[in-house]
Each structure stands twice: as structure tokens, then as C-alpha cells.
Amino acid sequence: MLARKYDYSAQWAAAPQTAPEPRRRERPYVVPGDRIERAKRAAHRRDRLLVRRILVTALLIFGIYTLLVFQNATLTSAGFQLEALQAKEAQLMAKNSELKIEVDGLKGPERITSFAEKQLGMSVARSNIYVKVK
């Protein structure tokens, strides 16, 4: 493809060749009290910034303190529950040992023979009896 040749010289000739003037910062007339006012405003801005930083720091410290108190309360509550469970465990272990002693007493041969004699009317054999089966 062929490119067309454009003549831009007519456009450049029509445009003025003046460079833009640099912008000057206009300074208003300075009155003697104006510098003092600016210094007061700057000091006021610094003070507001300092107060804001102090408030943010205080809020951050308060938030961390609140979280620590909440964590401490949770851990204390868990500790009390643990102590209650340990006391209940000790109580249940004591009851379990009492029940084991009672079971051993009920399993003993003396109890079985006394139960058989008193309740069922049985008596202990004097000698072994053998039965022949045909």
C-alpha cells in the first residue's frame, strides 16, 4: 500500500509561533500581620494533627486493652469450669471406688452361700455327691 503525502506546512504557517508565557505566581500584598496569621494557621493545623494522632493512639490502646480484658475474662471462666469439672471427676472417682467395693462384696462366695441358705432354703453338702448317668 502506498502512503499519501500530506502537506502540513499550510497548517503550521497559519498557527502563530509564540511560546506560551510562563505562569507567574502572583503574591498578594503582604501586610505585617499576615505572616503572623499564616504562622497561627500553620500552628493550628499542627495542633489539630497532633490531637488527631493522640486520639487515634488512645483509641488503639483502649481497643487493645478491651481485647485483653475480654481474653482474660474468657480464660478465667474456662479456668473455673475446669476446676468444677476436676472436682466432679474426683467425686465420681470416689463413688466409683465405693461401688467397686460393694460389687466385690456382692460377688463373694460367703454372700452367695448365705443367700442360698436364707432365701432359697438350700444347705451346703457335707461331701461331694456323684451321680452316675447311664
MDAnalysis code that builds the backbone (N, CA, C; Angstrom):
import MDAnalysis as mda
import numpy as np

u = mda.Universe.empty(402, n_residues=134, atom_resindex=np.repeat(np.arange(134), 3), trajectory=True)
u.add_TopologyAttr("name", ["N", "CA", "C"] * 134)
u.add_TopologyAttr("resid", np.arange(1, 135))
u.add_TopologyAttr("resname", ["MET", "LEU", "ALA", "ARG", "LYS", "TYR", "ASP", "TYR", "SER", "ALA", "GLN", "TRP", "ALA", "ALA", "ALA", "PRO", "GLN", "THR", "ALA", "PRO", "GLU", "PRO", "ARG", "ARG", "ARG", "GLU", "ARG", "PRO", "TYR", "VAL", "VAL", "PRO", "GLY", "ASP", "ARG", "ILE", "GLU", "ARG", "ALA", "LYS", "ARG", "ALA", "ALA", "HIS", "ARG", "ARG", "ASP", "ARG", "LEU", "LEU", "VAL", "ARG", "ARG", "ILE", "LEU", "VAL", "THR", "ALA", "LEU", "LEU", "ILE", "PHE", "GLY", "ILE", "TYR", "THR", "LEU", "LEU", "VAL", "PHE", "GLN", "ASN", "ALA", "THR", "LEU", "THR", "SER", "ALA", "GLY", "PHE", "GLN", "LEU", "GLU", "ALA", "LEU", "GLN", "ALA", "LYS", "GLU", "ALA", "GLN", "LEU", "MET", "ALA", "LYS", "ASN", "SER", "GLU", "LEU", "LYS", "ILE", "GLU", "VAL", "ASP", "GLY", "LEU", "LYS", "GLY", "PRO", "GLU", "ARG", "ILE", "THR", "SER", "PHE", "ALA", "GLU", "LYS", "GLN", "LEU", "GLY", "MET", "SER", "VAL", "ALA", "ARG", "SER", "ASN", "ILE", "TYR", "VAL", "LYS", "VAL", "LYS"])
u.atoms.positions = np.array([
    [0.816, -1.165, 0.000],
    [0.000, 0.000, 0.000],
    [0.868, 1.240, 0.000],
    [0.410, 2.192, -0.691],
    [1.156, 3.441, -0.761],
    [0.604, 4.447, 0.225],
    [1.497, 5.196, 0.814],
    [1.071, 6.233, 1.749],
    [0.918, 7.537, 0.996],
    [-0.064, 8.285, 1.414],
    [-0.260, 9.581, 0.773],
    [0.666, 10.597, 1.407],
    [1.064, 11.519, 0.643],
    [1.918, 12.584, 1.142],
    [1.045, 13.793, 1.448],
    [1.082, 14.184, 2.707],
    [0.304, 15.348, 3.117],
    [1.234, 16.527, 3.277],
    [0.710, 17.673, 3.033],
    [1.473, 18.900, 3.191],
    [0.963, 19.620, 4.433],
    [1.762, 19.555, 5.490],
    [1.374, 20.182, 6.751],
    [1.898, 21.611, 6.854],
    [2.645, 22.060, 5.933],
    [3.243, 23.393, 6.022],
    [2.187, 24.480, 6.050],
    [1.052, 24.261, 5.421],
    [-0.005, 25.283, 5.430],
    [-0.600, 25.409, 6.828],
    [-0.746, 24.299, 7.507],
    [-1.295, 24.361, 8.870],
    [-0.311, 25.035, 9.815],
    [0.973, 24.731, 9.657],
    [1.966, 25.313, 10.548],
    [2.145, 26.798, 10.269],
    [1.986, 27.177, 9.066],
    [2.148, 28.586, 8.715],
    [1.005, 29.399, 9.274],
    [-0.193, 28.826, 9.364],
    [-1.356, 29.562, 9.850],
    [-1.306, 29.729, 11.361],
    [-0.679, 28.815, 12.085],
    [-0.630, 28.895, 13.547],
    [0.433, 29.894, 13.968],
    [0.154, 30.705, 14.967],
    [1.164, 31.660, 15.433],
    [2.299, 30.922, 16.131],
    [3.486, 31.445, 16.011],
    [4.689, 30.803, 16.542],
    [5.109, 31.385, 17.883],
    [4.163, 31.770, 18.707],
    [4.513, 32.352, 20.005],
    [4.480, 31.263, 21.065],
    [5.452, 31.297, 21.905],
    [5.519, 30.335, 23.016],
    [4.636, 30.844, 24.148],
    [4.018, 29.949, 24.856],
    [3.169, 30.418, 25.963],
    [4.025, 31.066, 27.042],
    [3.453, 32.071, 27.623],
    [4.146, 32.808, 28.661],
    [4.145, 31.993, 29.951],
    [5.267, 31.900, 30.646],
    [5.279, 31.128, 31.895],
    [4.365, 31.789, 32.930],
    [3.710, 30.939, 33.680],
    [2.766, 31.459, 34.676],
    [3.552, 32.006, 35.861],
    [3.173, 33.156, 36.219],
    [3.787, 33.756, 37.394],
    [2.840, 33.602, 38.568],
    [3.427, 33.256, 39.656],
    [2.623, 33.161, 40.853],
    [2.520, 34.554, 41.444],
    [1.306, 34.998, 41.480],
    [1.115, 36.350, 41.974],
    [1.083, 36.320, 43.493],
    [1.840, 37.157, 44.068],
    [1.878, 37.254, 45.515],
    [1.079, 38.485, 45.916],
    [0.138, 38.243, 46.776],
    [-0.624, 39.416, 47.205],
    [0.246, 40.314, 48.082],
    [-0.227, 41.474, 48.234],
    [0.491, 42.429, 49.063],
    [0.544, 41.891, 50.482],
    [1.727, 41.821, 51.040],
    [1.927, 41.257, 52.358],
    [1.810, 42.357, 53.391],
    [0.876, 42.147, 54.291],
    [0.731, 43.086, 55.394],
    [1.520, 42.544, 56.572],
    [1.968, 43.386, 57.442],
    [2.806, 42.907, 58.545],
    [2.140, 41.822, 59.385],
    [0.850, 41.864, 59.629],
    [0.165, 40.868, 60.450],
    [-0.133, 39.592, 59.694],
    [0.042, 39.577, 58.376],
    [-0.287, 38.412, 57.557],
    [0.630, 37.229, 57.876],
    [1.889, 37.492, 58.076],
    [2.818, 36.409, 58.418],
    [2.438, 35.789, 59.763],
    [2.017, 36.616, 60.651],
    [1.601, 36.106, 61.957],
    [0.367, 35.223, 61.808],
    [-0.575, 35.670, 60.979],
    [-1.788, 34.882, 60.741],
    [-1.450, 33.532, 60.106],
    [-0.555, 33.549, 59.134],
    [-0.146, 32.289, 58.498],
    [0.523, 31.365, 59.511],
    [1.361, 31.928, 60.349],
    [2.032, 31.127, 61.371],
    [1.010, 30.564, 62.352],
    [0.000, 31.346, 62.706],
    [-1.039, 30.860, 63.607],
    [-1.824, 29.718, 62.964],
    [-2.165, 29.884, 61.660],
    [-2.905, 28.827, 60.964],
    [-2.072, 27.556, 60.869],
    [-0.782, 27.710, 60.577],
    [0.092, 26.535, 60.492],
    [0.203, 25.852, 61.856],
    [0.330, 26.642, 62.905],
    [0.405, 26.074, 64.249],
    [-0.909, 25.381, 64.606],
    [-2.032, 25.980, 64.194],
    [-3.333, 25.382, 64.454],
    [-3.462, 24.038, 63.726],
    [-2.995, 23.985, 62.473],
    [-3.020, 22.723, 61.716],
    [-2.161, 21.665, 62.392],
    [-0.975, 22.077, 62.852],
    [-0.098, 21.134, 63.551],
    [-0.748, 20.635, 64.836],
    [-1.402, 21.553, 65.557],
    [-2.069, 21.156, 66.795],
    [-3.212, 20.180, 66.519],
    [-3.994, 20.454, 65.473],
    [-5.085, 19.541, 65.128],
    [-4.544, 18.179, 64.729],
    [-3.459, 18.162, 63.995],
    [-2.839, 16.896, 63.601],
    [-2.336, 16.142, 64.826],
    [-1.731, 16.855, 65.757],
    [-1.236, 16.226, 66.989],
    [-2.390, 15.656, 67.811],
    [-3.480, 16.418, 67.936],
    [-4.643, 15.942, 68.681],
    [-5.226, 14.702, 68.010],
    [-5.298, 14.727, 66.690],
    [-5.819, 13.568, 65.951],
    [-4.940, 12.347, 66.178],
    [-3.643, 12.524, 66.147],
    [-2.734, 11.395, 66.376],
    [-2.872, 10.865, 67.804],
    [-3.015, 11.769, 68.762],
    [-3.187, 11.347, 70.153],
    [-4.493, 10.571, 70.310],
    [-5.565, 11.052, 69.680],
    [-6.850, 10.357, 69.769],
    [-6.780, 8.967, 69.136],
    [-6.152, 8.882, 67.981],
    [-6.025, 7.575, 67.320],
    [-5.209, 6.627, 68.183],
    [-4.129, 7.129, 68.759],
    [-3.302, 6.290, 69.639],
    [-4.090, 5.856, 70.873],
    [-4.843, 6.784, 71.467],
    [-5.641, 6.451, 72.654],
    [-6.709, 5.413, 72.302],
    [-7.380, 5.576, 71.163],
    [-8.384, 4.594, 70.751],
    [-7.761, 3.236, 70.487],
    [-6.592, 3.225, 69.893],
    [-5.897, 1.965, 69.631],
    [-5.526, 1.279, 70.946],
    [-5.003, 2.032, 71.886],
    [-4.640, 1.463, 73.190],
    [-5.886, 0.959, 73.908],
    [-6.974, 1.732, 73.866],
    [-8.221, 1.309, 74.505],
    [-8.767, 0.033, 73.871],
    [-8.692, -0.061, 72.550],
    [-9.152, -1.272, 71.873],
    [-8.337, -2.492, 72.263],
    [-7.026, -2.333, 72.310],
    [-6.162, -3.457, 72.706],
    [-6.442, -3.842, 74.155],
    [-6.627, -2.841, 75.023],
    [-6.930, -3.108, 76.429],
    [-8.253, -3.864, 76.561],
    [-9.253, -3.454, 75.790],
    [-10.553, -4.126, 75.826],
    [-10.420, -5.572, 75.380],
    [-9.668, -5.811, 74.325],
    [-9.462, -7.181, 73.861],
    [-8.747, -8.021, 74.907],
    [-7.764, -7.456, 75.578],
    [-7.053, -8.193, 76.615],
    [-7.957, -8.512, 77.803],
    [-8.812, -7.567, 78.186],
    [-9.747, -7.814, 79.288],
    [-10.722, -8.921, 78.908],
    [-11.228, -8.874, 77.680],
    [-12.152, -9.909, 77.208],
    [-11.473, -11.276, 77.191],
    [-10.237, -11.315, 76.722],
    [-9.494, -12.578, 76.690],
    [-9.261, -13.092, 78.109],
    [-8.915, -12.197, 79.039],
    [-8.688, -12.589, 80.422],
    [-9.974, -13.130, 81.046],
    [-11.102, -12.488, 80.773],
    [-12.387, -12.960, 81.304],
    [-12.719, -14.344, 80.758],
    [-12.455, -14.563, 79.488],
    [-12.716, -15.865, 78.880],
    [-11.835, -16.937, 79.506],
    [-10.561, -16.630, 79.694],
    [-9.651, -17.607, 80.293],
    [-10.018, -17.891, 81.751],
    [-10.445, -16.874, 82.498],
    [-10.850, -17.071, 83.880],
    [-12.082, -17.969, 83.954],
    [-13.038, -17.703, 83.079],
    [-14.247, -18.526, 83.040],
    [-13.903, -19.974, 82.702],
    [-13.019, -20.174, 81.741],
    [-12.601, -21.532, 81.379],
    [-11.878, -22.204, 82.549],
    [-11.099, -21.443, 83.311],
    [-10.408, -21.988, 84.486],
    [-11.396, -22.441, 85.559],
    [-12.442, -21.620, 85.796],
    [-13.461, -22.009, 86.780],
    [-14.189, -23.275, 86.335],
    [-14.507, -23.363, 85.046],
    [-15.170, -24.565, 84.539],
    [-14.261, -25.785, 84.694],
    [-12.984, -25.614, 84.437],
    [-12.039, -26.722, 84.577],
    [-11.971, -27.194, 86.028],
    [-11.910, -26.238, 86.967],
    [-11.877, -26.610, 88.381],
    [-13.148, -27.355, 88.784],
    [-14.303, -26.902, 88.297],
    [-15.569, -27.573, 88.621],
    [-15.574, -28.991, 88.057],
    [-15.083, -29.144, 86.832],
    [-15.026, -30.480, 86.233],
    [-14.054, -31.391, 86.978],
    [-12.932, -30.846, 87.446],
    [-11.978, -31.656, 88.203],
    [-12.577, -32.099, 89.538],
    [-13.331, -31.207, 90.199],
    [-13.982, -31.573, 91.464],
    [-15.021, -32.664, 91.226],
    [-15.791, -32.518, 90.145],
    [-16.799, -33.540, 89.819],
    [-16.119, -34.862, 89.490],
    [-14.981, -34.813, 88.790],
    [-14.239, -36.035, 88.461],
    [-13.780, -36.742, 89.737],
    [-13.261, -35.985, 90.703],
    [-12.809, -36.577, 91.962],
    [-13.987, -37.212, 92.709],
    [-15.127, -36.529, 92.700],
    [-16.323, -37.054, 93.361],
    [-16.782, -38.351, 92.691],
    [-16.800, -38.380, 91.374],
    [-17.228, -39.579, 90.652],
    [-16.241, -40.726, 90.831],
    [-14.953, -40.424, 90.910],
    [-13.955, -41.479, 91.136],
    [-14.135, -42.088, 92.531],
    [-14.448, -41.265, 93.546],
    [-14.692, -41.780, 94.896],
    [-15.935, -42.665, 94.908],
    [-16.989, -42.212, 94.223],
    [-18.218, -43.005, 94.137],
    [-17.958, -44.320, 93.405],
    [-17.136, -44.283, 92.361],
    [-16.799, -45.484, 91.596],
    [-16.054, -46.497, 92.470],
    [-15.118, -46.018, 93.290],
    [-14.383, -46.943, 94.163],
    [-15.316, -47.558, 95.214],
    [-16.292, -46.772, 95.731],
    [-17.272, -47.321, 96.671],
    [-18.115, -48.408, 96.008],
    [-18.521, -48.141, 94.775],
    [-19.339, -49.126, 94.056],
    [-18.540, -50.393, 93.745],
    [-17.261, -50.255, 93.455],
    [-16.421, -51.441, 93.210],
    [-16.321, -52.305, 94.465],
    [-16.166, -51.652, 95.628],
    [-16.099, -52.394, 96.889],
    [-17.420, -53.121, 97.137],
    [-18.523, -52.434, 96.836],
    [-19.842, -53.052, 97.014],
    [-20.033, -54.242, 96.074],
    [-19.590, -54.098, 94.818],
    [-19.691, -55.195, 93.851],
    [-18.846, -56.377, 94.312],
    [-17.646, -56.118, 94.802],
    [-16.794, -57.211, 95.295],
    [-17.458, -57.927, 96.473],
    [-18.122, -57.170, 97.347],
    [-18.833, -57.788, 98.471],
    [-20.002, -58.626, 98.007],
    [-20.701, -58.162, 96.980],
    [-21.853, -58.917, 96.473],
    [-21.429, -60.156, 95.683],
    [-20.257, -60.152, 95.105],
    [-19.754, -61.292, 94.337],
    [-19.175, -62.397, 95.220],
    [-18.842, -62.081, 96.442],
    [-18.126, -63.024, 97.309],
    [-18.902, -64.315, 97.569],
    [-18.181, -65.422, 97.759],
    [-18.833, -66.712, 97.977],
    [-19.621, -66.756, 99.296],
    [-19.216, -66.034, 100.313],
    [-19.945, -66.032, 101.581],
    [-21.355, -65.487, 101.388],
    [-21.477, -64.434, 100.612],
    [-22.784, -63.825, 100.363],
    [-23.673, -64.784, 99.578],
    [-23.081, -65.452, 98.606],
    [-23.865, -66.371, 97.780],
    [-24.378, -67.537, 98.637],
    [-23.527, -68.092, 99.505],
    [-23.967, -69.204, 100.347],
    [-25.015, -68.750, 101.357],
    [-24.849, -67.556, 101.930],
    [-25.849, -67.078, 102.889],
    [-27.177, -66.807, 102.183],
    [-27.129, -66.277, 100.955],
    [-28.349, -66.035, 100.188],
    [-29.044, -67.362, 99.866],
    [-28.238, -68.368, 99.474],
    [-28.814, -69.672, 99.130],
    [-29.443, -70.322, 100.367],
    [-28.817, -70.208, 101.517],
    [-29.355, -70.820, 102.729],
    [-30.596, -70.092, 103.229],
    [-30.559, -68.749, 103.256],
    [-31.651, -67.989, 103.841],
    [-32.839, -67.845, 102.880],
    [-32.577, -67.456, 101.657],
    [-33.666, -67.157, 100.731],
    [-34.197, -68.409, 100.021],
    [-33.306, -69.309, 99.653],
    [-33.718, -70.465, 98.855],
    [-33.863, -71.747, 99.675],
    [-33.445, -71.750, 100.935],
    [-33.569, -72.913, 101.797],
    [-32.612, -74.027, 101.440],
    [-31.503, -73.716, 100.866],
    [-30.523, -74.716, 100.482],
    [-29.526, -74.895, 101.620],
    [-28.809, -76.018, 101.607],
    [-27.761, -76.229, 102.593],
    [-26.509, -76.697, 101.889],
    [-25.406, -76.534, 102.548],
    [-24.128, -76.892, 101.970],
    [-23.951, -78.404, 102.146],
    [-23.501, -79.072, 101.126],
    [-23.296, -80.518, 101.168],
    [-22.095, -80.832, 102.030],
    [-22.189, -81.976, 102.783],
    [-21.116, -82.361, 103.666],
    [-20.001, -83.020, 102.879],
    [-20.336, -83.676, 101.836],
    [-19.336, -84.319, 100.996],
    [-19.789, -84.214, 99.554],
    [-18.890, -84.533, 98.689],
    [-19.235, -84.441, 97.279],
    [-20.149, -85.600, 96.901],
    [-21.161, -85.328, 96.143],
    [-22.088, -86.333, 95.689],
    [-21.891, -86.533, 94.205],
    [-21.781, -87.792, 93.804],
    [-21.573, -88.080, 92.402],
    [-22.807, -88.796, 91.888],
    [-23.203, -88.479, 90.706],
    [-24.361, -89.099, 90.077],
    [-23.876, -89.843, 88.882],
    [-24.303, -91.133, 88.729],
    [-23.936, -91.902, 87.556],
    [-25.013, -91.731, 86.518],
    [-24.605, -91.481, 85.359],
    [-25.550, -91.340, 84.270],
    [-25.388, -92.551, 83.377],
    [-26.492, -93.252, 83.048],
    [-26.396, -94.446, 82.211],
    [-26.454, -94.136, 80.770],
])
